[in-house]
Amino acid sequence: RKEVEQDPGPFNVPEGATVAFNCTYSNSASQSFFWYRQDCRKEPKLLMSVYSSGNEDGRFTAQLNRASQYISLLIRDSKLSDSATYLCGSNQAGTALIFGKGTTLSVSS
Amino acid sequence: NAGVTQTPKFRILKIGQSMTLQCTQDMNHNYMYWYRQDPGMGLKLIYYSVGAGITDKGEVPNGYNVSRSTTEDFPLRLELAAPSQTSVYFCASSYSGGLNTEAFFGQGTRLTVV
């Protein structure tokens, strides 16, 4: 079983929609969690770190559920510019950052 | 600010050739990583390093070698290139592997083995 798993999608939504992605992790010792955004043919860039208490940045909300070992990303009021692939990643202290396969979002007008 | 720099950006190799993908960072980061990304497959960890002189295997290390003689540089060596190594290779670095430490990525090297 892969350490980090995501639903690859694609998720096709209209502008203004709310969309949620989930990501599960198998290593209970994982300590840090992240959401990265990757545009086509570009490098991944950090979207948000995911904190135990949950965190919000504008239209984006990230949650962590340690009991069920998953993290989520909620995007409200989707924009065309949100179209991208969203990668979740996790690591234990002192080890490498491991990613899921990514979830593709396509927002249409 | 340069951040993480990878060279070359593109390369075509013939089967059996070898090459080194260069990666350098100017952020004084301890941790450096090499990933490969195949279409629709996310990022697979090849090797990583937690500091100069220390390297460790990731998920898919076969066919690759790395070294970390300095904090700044983390080259990836392909020996006897195979078509299965056709991929986009990303180098990344982070200050540490600790809590909520952001990893910064280079722009990638697109490698085709024919």
Interface residues (C-beta under 8 A of the other chain):
Chain A: Q6 P8 Q31 S32 F34 K42 E43 P44 K45 L46 S49 Y51 L87 G89 N91 Q92 A93 G94 T95 A96 L97 I98 F99 G100 K101 G102
Chain B: Y31 Y33 Y35 G40 M41 G42 L43 L45 Y48 V50 D56 G58 E59 F90 A92 S94 G97 G98 L99 N100 T101 E102 A103 F105 G106 Q107 G108
